[in-house]
Amino acid sequence: MSLFEKKPTTEREKVEQRREEVLAQGRKFKYPMQYAKHKLIINTVVVAVIAIVLMVVAGWAMLYKVQDTGNMVYRITQVIPVPVAEVDGAKVRYSDYLMIYRSNLQAAEQQGGQLGEGEDAEMVRESYKEAAMEQAVMYTYALKLGREMDITVTEEEITQAFDEHRKVGGVERSEESFLKIVRDNFGMNRTEYRRMLYLTLMKSKVAQAVDTHAQELVEQVEKLIVEKEGDLWAVADELGVEVEYEATGQLVDNMNVDGGRSNKAMTLEVDQVSDKFLSSNGDGYYYVKLAEKTDDQVNYSSIKITFSEFDLQVASLYDEGKVKEYITFDTLQIEAGAEETPTTEE
């Protein structure tokens, strides 16, 4: 007999072995996750990774290839701060770009009707997209400069601007009715409208802060107003293209949408010139002289000092390649005329 021959199993050992097999099978039914846990975790992780990758790819395609501007994509960009461009190292929020584009397009369609389909309609949409991109870039650059210059816009300032907009046209509207007008004409809710006010106010403050030339012009204008005895036309003629002169030439409504000049004129006496004040859209300073007024109408002349330095800085960033747009626009070119065919005389 071989020394390595296996000894015969006794009946007791057979019973023990069988008992272990039965208990093992029982444990599998009693604790199934104990045996499947490792495999389940691996499968879950794999499925999750695949799902995330697919969602990222689909989202990237919708944003940067298809350039979907619909509600779902817009809401996603409001939650996830993905960029649409970059200006001097600062990321331009896709949600800001879409907010501007969608509101401007809706306002245009409210006035001129739905664009519909076709090449001409698509060209108009693309032009609105380009304009929205330019605005979003400017606002983002203003935010960047604002952080660097410690310029802020408070919630109180936004609320004040919001309340002033509610009173445009001389009508004291409730917040609810005003927001309905905003929603119908611009497609914005309260949060979006306040975001737009924040961007506008920040750009206005930054434009004032960086425009040292405008401050120099203020000194020149105020000196000339004294020398010319309040004749704004003579002041404008002296300064030429540095300022803009305008006169109503007749009585207009005191709530006329004109940058706040009519409102200011109502506070003046005839032939009185106002102090410097900021235009309601924050793009420059005004001086107003009252010619005549009634209880609800005014006739005035004005000088405007426009803020230009900020716009020049943004233009320089484009020239220097410091503005990188992550999407492109298929603006269709319209030929000015048919190509001329040269002719020869015999």
Secondary structure, 3 states (H helix, E strand, C coil): CCCCCCCCCCHHHHHHHHHHHHHHHHHHHHCHHHHHHHHHHHHHHHHHHHHHHHHHHHHHHHHHHCCCCCHHHHHHHHHCCCEEEEECCEEEEHHHHHHHHHHHHHHHHHHHCCCCCCHHHHHHHHHHHHHHHHHHHHHHHHHHHHHHCCCCCCHHHHHHHHHHHHCCCCCCCCHHHHHHHHHHHHCCCHHHHHHHHHHHHHHHHHHHHHCHHHHHHHHHHHHHHHHCCCCHHHHHHHHHHHCEEEECCCCEECCCCCCCHHHHHCCCCCCCECCCEECCCCCEEEEEEEEEECCCEEEEEEEEEECCHHHHHHHHHHHCCCEEECCCCCCCCCCCCCCCCCCCCC
